Structure formats: C-alpha cells, structure tokens
Amino acid sequence: MRNTLRIALFGAALGAVSFASAASAATSATANASAEVLNTLTLSATSALNFGQIAANTGGSVTVNADSTVTSAGSLISTGTRAPAAFTVTGTPNANVVLTLPASATLTRSGGTETMSIGGFNSNPGGAFQLGGTGSANFSVGGTLTVASNQVAGVYNGTFAVSVEYQ
C-alpha cells in the first residue's frame, strides 16, 4: 500500500510539473488597430465640352483635348469657342483619387434623330491625381467628335459621365 501511495504521489507531482510546463510555454501579444474614414467624394461639372461651330462639308473629326489644344481632320471647318469640360472634385485633403472616363458618348440633334459620336476621351491631369491641401482639385476632359459627310445642320447635345474614387 505504501508503494501504491508513493506511485500515486509521484504521478500527481509529475502531472503538476507537466501543467506548469505547458502553461509557461504559452505566450500572447496585443496589437493596435486603426482606421481612417475619408470624406465623401463629390464631383461637379463646372463647364461643358464644347466643339464649337462646324461646317461638315464631307466630314471628319474635331478633337478638343483636355489641355485646350484643338485639331481637326478631314474636310470640315471648325471654328468658334472650343473648350474641354471642367470638373471639380472634393474629398479628404491630400488623398489620391483615380479618374474613370467613358469609352464613348452620343450627341443628338435637337428636334431630330441625327447623331454624332464622341470618343477618344482624355483628361488633364490624366488617370490618378492627388487632392490638394483643401481637399479639392480641378480637372478637364476632352474628346474627339466624329462628323459625318453632309451632317444635318442644327444644335447637337448629349451627356457623358466621368467618375472618381479614392485610390
């Protein structure tokens, strides 16, 4: 009986040492967590993309670039006020945003069904840019208008959408 008691005490002591070893082998650490909530982006158009006045003749294209340069191709004549569209974006100061331009847009003659298409959209600054210290930035958008031979005379209007998002 004495041996049995000794063996039981030895087993209990061994079990206690085993628990102590397992407990001292465990460790833990803590980490900080943080988040920054950005201001909601707002975007507004401040002026329209204007291709000016066009004498179609046998057609061609008029390009009004975002940097305000203007070129034309084909036999058309392009004159008058031509300017890129202007936009203002506001959000969190010094944050980076990325601009997305449309692939195409359509202008339709007022009171008619005739159309012209805009493609080749470009921007200044292009792609991604940083908002200023006040949380705002301006950018311009240009494009290329395709004019058909003997395009029906009239005023053509349409819209196009651009978007910005935080990068």
Secondary structure, 3 states (H helix, E strand, C coil): CHHHHHHHHHHHHHHHHHHHHHHHHCCCCCCCCCCCCCCCCEEEEEECCECCEEECCCCEEEEECCCCCEEEEECCEEECCCECEEEEEECCCCCEEEEECCCCEEEEECCCCCEEEEEEEEEECCCEEECCCCCEEEEEEEEEEEECCCCCCCCEECCCCCEEEEC
